[in-house]
Amino acid sequence: MQSKGRSRKTVLSELRKIRERDLRYESGRILCSMCTAPHSAAKIAHQLFLCSNLGDPGLFLGSLRLEKEVTKKLAALLNGKNSVGFIVSGGTEANLLALLAARNMADVSSPEVVVPESAHFSFNKVCDLLKLKMVQASLDSSYRVDPVSVKKCINKNTVAVIGTAGTAELGAIDPINKLSELALDNGVYLHVDAAFGGLIIPFLKDIDRDVANFDFQLEGVKSITVDPHKMGMTTIPAGGILFRDDSFLEYIKTETPYLTEEFQYTFVGTRTGASVAATWAVFESLGVEGFRNTVKHCIALTKLLSSGLESHGFKLVSRPTLNIVAFRSSNSKLLAETLRRHGWFVSYVPRLDCIRIVVMPHLRKRHIMAFLEDLSKIAEEHNIHASF
Ligand SMILES: Cc1ncc(COP(=O)(O)O)c(C=O)c1O
C-alpha cells in the first residue's frame, strides 16, 4: 500500500480503466455464464443496502425482513408451504448447508451421498469438507440420472441422494419424482439442486412445455437450492437454500456468543444484505409475468440457436430442455478455443467433448445471429467440420 492516499478522482478513473478489461454482458459475447446482467432495480437496491450485514441481523431488521420475504416468495414458487431458508453466497454454500443437515440428521459413522454423474462440481467440494463419501450414479441416454443406478448405490450408510433440476452442463432435469419415491422407500434425505433451473422451470409450464414435478410437492424432497444470482437477474452474491420446514434448521445451527441473534444458520458469517435487497427489487419489479417473459425470451433464443446450429450441420448433444445448448464438431476443443480468441466466450465441456452455450437474459437475437455467422467462418478457416 502506498504511504499517502490518492484523490478520489484518480482512484475512480483508474478503476474505470481497469474495468474496461472485464467483459460486459451487454456485449452479447458472454455465452458461457449462468449469471447475467442484473436488473436495473437490483443495481439501485444493492447500493441502498451496501452497509447491511445479515451476519448480525438484529442490527439490520429491514434487511432481515427482506430476506424472509424473498425466501417466502421462492418457497411459494417451489410449493414449499412451510419452507424456510436463507439467501447465501451461492449454489455451493446452499448445497453445503443441505448436505450438512442431511449428514447431521442421519448420524451415520461412515456417511455416503449418492450423486448423479452430471452433478455440479460443488458437490466434490462439499463432500470433501463434510467428509462424505461421494457415490456416483450413472445417467440414461438423455443425460438424466438413472433411478435404477441410484437404487443400486443406496446402502445403510447413505445419508442423502442428490437430484439436479437443470444440470450445469446440459440443463437436464433428473427424474426427481422417481428419486423422491426412492428416498421415501429407503428413508434417506433428498436434496434437489435447482440452482439454475429453480427460477426457470416454474415458468415453463406457462409457455409450451410440460415439465414434471421437481419441488416440495414431492414428499421426499427435503431441501432445494435455487439461486437468484443466476436466472433471478440479481446482483452477486445471492444463492438460495430452502428446507422443507424449520425442523431441519436444528441440524445446521451454530451458537453465536456475542451477536444480536443467538444462532447462525449459514456457513458464511458476515454476509451482505445488499444482494438480498436487490433480489427483492427484482421479484417486485418483474412479478410472475416478468419472469415468464424472460424465460420465454431465453427459450425462443435457445430454439433459434439450436436450429441455426443444426442447419449449419452441427450435431446437438441433446435436445435442450432449458436454455442451454450443447453441440459437437470434428474438434470441439479447438473450436471453443478459437471462438474465444475471436471474442466469443463459450464453454468447452471435456466430459462430453462438446461446446456449451447458456442462453441468458442478456442475449438478443442479433447476438445469436452474429455468433452463428462467425461460427461457420471460423470453423471453415480452421478446417473444423460440423458433421464428422
Ligand atoms: C446446478 C448448479 N449447482 C450449483 C452451482 C454452484 O453455484 P455457485 O457458483 O453460485 O456457487 C451451479 C453453478 O453454476 C450450478 O449450475
The ligand as an SDF file (V2000), in Angstrom:
LIG
                    3D

 16 16  0  0  0  0  0  0  0  0999 V2000
  -26.5980  -26.7790  -10.8870 C   0  0  0  0  0  0  0  0  0  0  0  0
  -25.6240  -25.9280  -10.1430 C   0  0  0  0  0  0  0  0  0  0  0  0
  -25.4160  -26.1480   -8.8330 N   0  0  0  0  0  0  0  0  0  0  0  0
  -24.5500  -25.4260   -8.1150 C   0  0  0  0  0  0  0  0  0  0  0  0
  -23.8230  -24.4120   -8.6980 C   0  0  0  0  0  0  0  0  0  0  0  0
  -22.8460  -23.6250   -7.8720 C   0  0  0  0  0  0  0  0  0  0  0  0
  -23.2880  -22.3040   -7.7350 O   0  0  0  0  0  0  0  0  0  0  0  0
  -22.3010  -21.1150   -7.3190 P   0  0  0  0  0  0  0  0  0  0  0  0
  -21.2930  -20.9830   -8.3930 O   0  0  0  0  0  0  0  0  0  0  0  0
  -23.2410  -19.9520   -7.1940 O   0  0  0  0  0  0  0  0  0  0  0  0
  -21.7050  -21.4890   -6.0050 O   0  0  0  0  0  0  0  0  0  0  0  0
  -24.0030  -24.1480  -10.0680 C   0  0  0  0  0  0  0  0  0  0  0  0
  -23.2250  -23.0890  -10.7250 C   0  0  0  0  0  0  0  0  0  0  0  0
  -23.2570  -22.8940  -11.8990 O   0  0  0  0  0  0  0  0  0  0  0  0
  -24.9290  -24.9150  -10.8020 C   0  0  0  0  0  0  0  0  0  0  0  0
  -25.1580  -24.7050  -12.1070 O   0  0  0  0  0  0  0  0  0  0  0  0
  1  2  1  0
  2  3  1  0
  2 15  2  0
  3  4  2  0
  4  5  1  0
  5  6  1  0
  5 12  2  0
  6  7  1  0
  7  8  1  0
  8  9  2  0
  8 10  1  0
  8 11  1  0
 12 13  1  0
 12 15  1  0
 13 14  2  0
 15 16  1  0
M  END
$$$$
